[in-house]
Amino acid sequence: MDSETRMDRRFRGDSLKVNEIFYSIQGESTRAGLPCVFVRLTYCNIRCVYCDTEYAFYEGKDMSLTDIIDEIVKYDCNLVEITGGEPLVQENVHILMKELCDKDYEVLIETGGTLPIEVIDKRVKVIMDIKTPYSKMEKKNRYENIQFLKPVDEIKFVIGSREDYDWAKELISKYDLTKKTAQVLMSPVFDKVENIELAEWILHDRLNVRFQLQMHKYIWHPETRRV
């Protein structure tokens, strides 16, 4: 199947290609520690060097929106996160999010920040990465997305080096990000930056950001799937 045919399938009908749907503890964001239903969609338009979900680039099955929602309902949990891969690659994700919001779910979407966010339902909380130099995807950042972030949204920097930290600090100042959104998050790349290093950088600079770990990687083995 050529790439054009694969792309056509991503936007056809009332279905989505889903890598996995599972119930776990939210490991990141200001909702960390809460039970959450995760809908991981297939496909991604970038290739970060530290990606821990490469299996979602192509693996998945077509599911109707009805079947996806039926699966979510089984867990009796009001918090739902749409993730990937890159969930915004598939156009029908917007229909899914709207339907979940209409059913009074608290909906989060975690996006890499390289695709437009302005069309996302305003009831959805956006958790948007800004890709740092270590990711090798810095040039893919869509900085115009920043103007569409809502006060309840969150921005995440994944820090792989001191250079990343200094770069992120400059960007936070340039765009006044700590006042633009509910929270600016900083995470160390797992096994690349020591937790204590990043924590001490933040404290030294009195930076008004939330230090976070990928909590699920400390509860379960770091390579465990569906957590």
N, C-alpha and C positions, 0 to 999 in steps of 0.2 A: 504494500500500500504506500503510495507516494505521500509526501508531506502535505500537499494541497488537499488530497482526499481525507487525510487524518484531520486537518483543520476544519473541513466542511462538516465532519461528523460531530465536532464539538458544539456546533450551533444548530443542530437539527432537532425538531420535534420538542416534546415536553419532558425530556430526560436529561440526566447528567451522567458523566462517567465518574463513578465513585470508586476510590481506592479502598476505603474502609469506613465503617461507622462503628463507634465504640464509646463506652462509658468509662470515665476515668476521673482522676483528680486533676483539676486545672493546674498546670505547672508554672504558668507565667502570667504576667499582667496583674492588674489590681484585683483580679478575681482568683489569684493563685490560692490553692488550698481547697477550693470549692468543688464538689461533684459537678461534672459537666459532660454533656454528650458532644462528641466530636464527629463532624462529617468531613473526612479528608477526601478532597477531589483530586482526580488524576490530571496530569500535565503541569508543566512549568515552563515559563518563557525565559528563565535565567538559570545560571549554574554557579551558585556560590560555592567557594572552595570548602566551606565547613558544613555543607548541607548534610543533615542527618535523616532526610526522607527521600533519598534518591529513588527508592522503590516506587514512589508516587509519580515519577516522570511519565511512565507509560502503563503501569499495571492498573487494572480496574475493570469494572463491569458497568454496562449501561443499566441505569435504574430510573424508573419513572419518578416524577416529583411526588406522586401519591405514595409510592412504595418507600421513598426516603422518609417522608413525614411519618408514615406508619411505623417505621423502624425507630424513629426518634421517640415517638409516643410510648413505646414499650418500656422505656427507661424511667418514666415518671419523674423527669428532671426538667426544671424550667430554664436552665442555662445551656445554651447551645453555641458551639463555636464552629464556624465554617473555616476550613484551613486547606492546606495542600502539601506539596505542589504550590501552585499559584491559583487560588480559587477564581480569580477574576478572568482567567483565560476562557472559562466557559460562560457564555452569555446567560444561560438559563439560571445561573446562580442568583441572579437578581429576582427572578420569580420565586425561587425557593425562599430567599430571605424575606421577601414581602409576605408570603403566606405564613411563615413562622411568626413574624411580627403580628400579623392579623390574629394569630392564635394566642397572642400574649406571651410568647416566649421572649426571654432576654437573649438577644442574638449578638454574637461577636463575630467579626471576620478578621482573620490575620492575613495581611497582604504584604507583599514585598515592596510595594510602593512604586512599581515601575509601570503600572497601568492606571487608567483614570478611575478615581474614586468618587467623582462628583455625582455619578448616577446611582450610587448606593442609597438604598432607602435610609432616610434620615433617622429612623428609629434604631438602626443598627449601630453598635459601637465598633468603630474602626480601630484596629491595632495595626499601625503601619510601620514597617521597617524603613529605615533610611540606611542604604547599603554603604558600609565603610570601605576604605581602601583594601583592607585585608581580604574582603570577600571577593575581590577582583570584579565586582559588578557595580562599582561606584558610578561608572559612566551611564548606567541604566536608570539611575534615579530620576524620577519625574517630579522635579521640585515644585512644579505648579500645583501638585496635589496639596501642598501645605496650606494653600489659601482655602481649600475646601474642607479642612479638618474642623470638626465641631468641638465645643468646649468639653464634651464628655469623652472624646476620642483620646487615644494614647499613641505615642511614638516610641519606637524601640530602636536602639543602637546595639548591635552585637559587636563586642570589642575583642579584637584579635591581637592587639599590640598597643604599645604606648602611643604610636603614631595615630592609631584609630581613635584613641581616647582624646588626644589633643585636637584631632580633626573634628570629632563630634562636638567637643566643647565650643569650638569656633562656630560651628553651624547652629548650635543652640543659641548662642549669643546673636548671630546674624539674623535669625528668624524669630527671636524672642520666644522660643518654643515652650519654655516652662510656663509662660502666660497664655500661650495659644491653645494648649490642650490640658486635659485633666492631669496627665502624668507623662513625664519623659522617663523611659526605662533604659537601663544599661545592663547588659548581660555579658559576662565573659565567655568567649568561645571555649567550649568544654575541653579541658586538657591542654589549652594553649596559653591562657592567661590565668594566673593564680587568683583565686577569689580574694585573698587578702590584698593583693596588689591593686586590683580595681577599687576595692573598698577604700584603701588608703588614698588613692588618687582623688576619689570623690570627696573624701573628708578634708584632705589638704586644701582643695580648691573651694570648699564649702559650696559645692555644686548642688543645686536643688533638683536632684533626680532620684529615682528609686532604683537602688541596686537590686538586681534579681538574679536568681539561679533558675535553671530548668529543674524545678522541684521533682518532676517525675523521674529524672535520671538519678536522683538520690533515693527515691522510694524503690524503684525497680532497677534492674541492670540497664546501663545506658543504651544498649542495643535492643532492648525489648520493644517489640512493636505493639500497637494497640493500647498504648498507655500515654 
